[in-house]
Amino acid sequence: MRTTVAVIGGGYGGITVAKELDGVTDVVLVEPRDTFVHNVAALRGLTDPGWTDRMFLPYDRLLERGTIIRDRAVRVDETSVWLRSGERIEAGYIVLATGSSYPFPAKVDVEDSAAAKERYHAAREALARAGRVLLLGAGPVGLELAGEILAAWPDKSITLLDPGSEIVSGGYSAEFRAELRRQLDALGIRVVLGARLRQQPPSEAGEYATFTATLDSGERLTADIWFRCFGGVPDTGYLAGSLVSARRPDGRLAVTDELRLPGQSRVFALGDVTAIPEAKQASAATRHASVIAANIRALLQGDGEPAAYRPGTPGIVLPLGPDGGATYAPDWEDYVDAATQEHIRRHAKERGDGLLELGILDAELTSQLKGRHLNVEEYAQLLNADPAGA
């Protein structure tokens, strides 16, 4: 009898761990959406109709031996998964990979891809009509969305508003933020820090409707459309039994170095649901997945020491449209081959701006790494899918 591994959630980490274990044991992937959603491309999917279809990739060729069940897990304990449909799955191992929700357009809250595409098309039409755009949040999503909007409509006026004292909070350097601010200033994007709205805008996010909002400073801002660019919420409300004790007040889950829930030998968690103090990025979820897959293989085979996960140095690739942005990567040499290293060094020498010595890759290198292709081919290959136009 082969052991069943239930993977709950078909996001970046979920598909990675399911794929790695597919040839080892019986994998059951539970996911309510009808397609994988490449959220890395979601903001361009809003502004560029050519990308709206490309960000939705089918699941049907992900697994050769395993099973994909289109359903939602509503209760998960130490050994069982109960689905919305009423079905119950008994599993020897469980991987919690349900990710998080986030305000549109960075993510959508509908399970049907056709309905999701309609929402992006409707919001794009509204955005096209707007001359003045207000973005609440000056983190990575806010900055990236501002860059995408200006790449599509260079004449729009954009204001980024954030109550914090700096853009892109986290363990990044002041020089990295300075490079981003330089590019934002060059694009004409206004950044207002240390301020918030006295009241929420009267219109819905993504709706065309001119309004005037008042800041706590008394300043009045007029915009035609607005989007919320903060507020990720982990999806862990389905936990039951002894698993509940792993949930922290913010909804994230405590995990051990082996990415197990504390006190559990066969229940693992990855990605956005974990309380690991690191940026919640697709790359982190896939690294978690590889550690979990290795540990489950070792448990199934009854040999080998468990692998431990160690967060890396904070890093981020942050495009500002297809051709702008900056990358913070102090350990960049660890992630690229020798030919790419030489290309990066030669490019940096030609520019002579000293950014590379600070662990910063400029707009051109950021565009090559992510800005133009948004890593869609990488995940299409993992899913054995053929993204339109990729």
N, C-alpha and C positions, 0 to 999 in steps of 0.2 A: 504494500500500500504506500503510495507516494503522499507526502505531507502537503496539505493545502496552505499556501501563503495568500492571505487576503490583503490586497493593497487598496486602501480606501482613499480615493482621489486620483484623478488622471491628469494632474498638472506636471510641471517640469520634473520634480523629484519622483512622482508616482510612476510616470512612464519609464523613467530611467531604471528604477529598481525592479519594476515588472519585467522589463526587457532583459536585464542582467540575470534574472532568476528563471526566465522562461524555459531554458533548456535543462534546468536543474531539478525542478519539482513542479507541482501543479499550482499555477498562479491564477488567481481570480482578481481582476481589476474592477472595482466598483466606481462608476463615474456617472453622474446624472446628465452631463452634457452629451450632445450627439457628436461633437467633434472636439478635438484638442484646440484650445484657444492660445495662440502665441501672443501673450500679453505684452511681450517686449515690443511688438509692432502695433499695439493698440492705438497709440497717439497718432501715428502716421495713418493708421486705418481710419481715423476720424477725418484727417485733412486731405488725404489722397485716395480717391475711389479705387485706384488700382491696387491698393494695399488692403482694402476691406475684405476681399475674398481671400487674399494670401495668408491672413492671420488665422484662418480656420482650417485645420488639417484633420483629415479623417483618422479614426482609430483602427479601422478594420484590418490593417496590415501590420499592426504593431507586434502582435504575438503570433508565433507559429503554433504553439501547443496550448497556451493558456486561454482563458476565457475572459471576455470583457462583458460586464453586465451594466446596461444603462439603467441605473437606479440610484437612489440616494440612501446612504446609511443613516438611520435615525436612532440607532442604539448600538453601541459597541462595548462589550466587556472583555474579560481576559481571554475568552475562547470563541466568542460568537459575534456575528454581525447580523443585525436585523435591518431589513430594507423597507423602504416606504411601501413597496408592493405587498409586504407581508412575508416575503421569503426570509428564511434564516440560513446563514452560512456558518458552518462549523470550521474553524481554522486552527492549524497548529501554530501558525505565526501570523501576526497582524502588523501591518505597517500603516501608520496614520499619516496621510499625505494630503489632507483636505485644504491646505492653504488658507487664504484669507479673502475676505471681500474688500473692495475698495471702490470709492465713488467713480462713476462713469466720467470720462471715457477710458480711464486707465484699465478698468475692468467692467464687465457687464454682469447683471444679476439675472439674466434669463438663460435657460438651459438649451433652448432651440437656436441653432446657428442662424436660421433664416430670420427669426425675430430679432436676433442681435444685430445682424447686418442692416435690417430696416432701421434700427435705432441709430446706428452710425450714419446712415444716409440722411435721416431726418435732421440729426444734429449738425451734419456738414452743411446742409442747406440753410439752416438757421445761422450758422457761423459765417457762411459766405455773405449773408446780408448785413452782418454786424460790422460797424466801423471801429467800435471801441470794445475791448475785451478785458474783463477783470478775472484774474486767476488768484484764488485764495490758496496760498501756500507757496513758499519759495524753496521747496526741497527739490529732489531730482525730478519728480513728476511735473511740478509747476514749471521748472526751467525747460524741460524737454518739450512740454506742450507749447510753451511760448515760441520755442525755436521752430517747431513744426508749423505753427500757425503762420509765422512770418515767411517761412519758406514757400508756403502756398499762396499767401496774400501779403506781399511786402508792404502794402500801404496801411495795414491795420495798426491801430494804437493799442498797445498792451500794457497793462499795469499788473505787477506781481505784488501781492500784499501778504505779509507774514508777521505774526506777533513776536517772532524771535529776533535775535540780535545779529544773525548772520544767515547767509544763504547756505543750503545744503549742510545742515548740521550733522555732526558725527565726527569720526576720527580722521578727518581729512586736513590737509595743511592749509595755512593761510595763503600760501602762494597759489595753491590750486583754486581757492575761492577768488583770489585776485584775478586769475586768468579768466575765469568764468565771468566775473563782473566786467572785465575789459570787453569781452565779446558781447555781453548784454548791452553795455553802453553803446558799443558800435552799432548794434542793431536798433537802437532807439527804444529799448524796452525799459520802462520805468520800474524800479524796485523800491518798494516802501516797506521798511523793516520796523519792528517795534510798534506796530499799530494793528488794530483790528476794527472790524465794523461794529457799530453800536447795535445794529439789527441785521438779520439775514436779508439778502435781497428779496424783493416781493415776488419775483419770478422764480420758476424752477431752473435748476442748473441745466445749461444747454438749450434753453428756450430763448428765442429772439423776443426781447421786450425791453425797451429803453427804460432805465431807472436811474435814480440818484441815491447814492448811499452815503451815510455820514460815518467818518472814522471817529474813534474815541478822542482824537485830537481836535475834532471839530471840522476838519477838512471834509469837503463834499466831493465825491467822485461820481461821475456819470458814465455809464456803460450801457451797451446794447445786449450783452450776453455775459454770463459768468460760468465758471466751472470750479468745483471744489477739488483741490489737489493735495489732500491729506486725509488721513483717517482710515488706515487699514485695520480690519478687525479679524482676528483668527477664528476659524471655523472649528470649534471643539465642543459645541453644545451637545453632541450626541454621546458623550462618554458616560459609562455606567459602571456599577460595581466598584471595585477597588481602583479602577483607572481614574476616577474622579479626583482622587487625592493629588494627582500630578498637575491639575489645573491651577494656575495662579490667578490672582484677582483680575489681571488683564486678559485672561482667557488663554494665554500661552501655556505650554506644557514644559515642566521640568524634565530634563533628560540626563542620563548618565553620559560619561565619555563615549560609551559604545552606542549612544543614541537610543537606549532603552528607557522606557518609563521607569522611575525608581521603584524597586521592589518587583519588577516584572522581568522575567527571563526571555519572554517571547513576544513582547509588544514593543514596537519601535515607533519613533516619530521623526519626521524630517520637515525641513522647509519652514514656511512662515508660522506654523503652529508651535514651533519650539521656542523656548525662552533663552536660547543661546544669544549672548550679547554680540550680535553682528548684524550687518545690513541684511534685510530680507530681500535677497536677489535670487534670480533663477540659477545663477552659477553656484550659490551656496546650497540650494536644494539638490542640485545634481551631485555635488560633492558628498552631501549627507547620504544620498541614495547609494553611492558606491560603497561607502563604509557599511551601511546596513546590509547590502547585498553580500558583501564579504563575510559579515558576521553570521548571517543566516546560512550561507553555504557551509561555514565552519561548524555550525551547530548541527546541520543536517548530516554532515560527514563525520561528526564526532571527533574532530581533531583540529589543532591549530589554536593559537591565541587570538582572542577577540581584538579586532581593530578599533582604535580610538580615533575620534574626530578632534582635530585641533583647528580652531578658527585661524584663518590667515591674517596677514596685515590688512587693515581696511583699504579697500580699493573700489573704484567705480569707473565705468565708461559712460560718459554723459554727453550724448549728442545734443547739439542745438540745431536741429534740422539735418538734412543729409550731408552738409558740408561744414558744419560748425561743431563746437563743443570742445571738451577737454577730458582727459583720462588721468585719474590718480592711481598710479601703480608703482609704488616704491620697489616691489619685487618683480617687475615686469620681465626681467631676464629669465625667471623661473618658468614662465608660461609660454615662451615662444621659441621656435627652433633657431639654429645658428644663422640661417640665411635671413630670417626676419630680424634677428638682433642686429645684423650688419646693416640692413635697410634702415632700421630705426636710428642707429648711430649716425649713419651717413646723412640722413635727413636732418637730424638734430644739429650736426656740424654745419650743414649748409645754412640753417636758420641762425645759428649762433646766439640764441636767446637764453641759453642756460636752463631751459625748462626740464630737459631730460635729467640733468644732475639733481633736480628736485623731485624726481619721480613722477613727472608730469609729461604726458604726451599731448601734443598740440592738436588743433582742429583737423589738420590734414590726416594725421595718424589716427585720430579718433574716428574720422569718417571711414578710413580704410578698415578699422577694426570692427565697427558696428554701424556707423551712421548711414551708410548707403544701403547695406543689405539686411541690417537688424537681425542677423544670425538666423534667418528663416531656413536657410539650407541645412544647417546643423540639425534642427529639429525635424525637418522634413525627412532627412536621411534616417534619423532614429525611428520615425514612424513608418518608414518605407512609403512615404506619400510623395505626391507630385504637386507642389504648390503652384498655382497659376502664375506663370511668368517668372518663376524663380530661376 
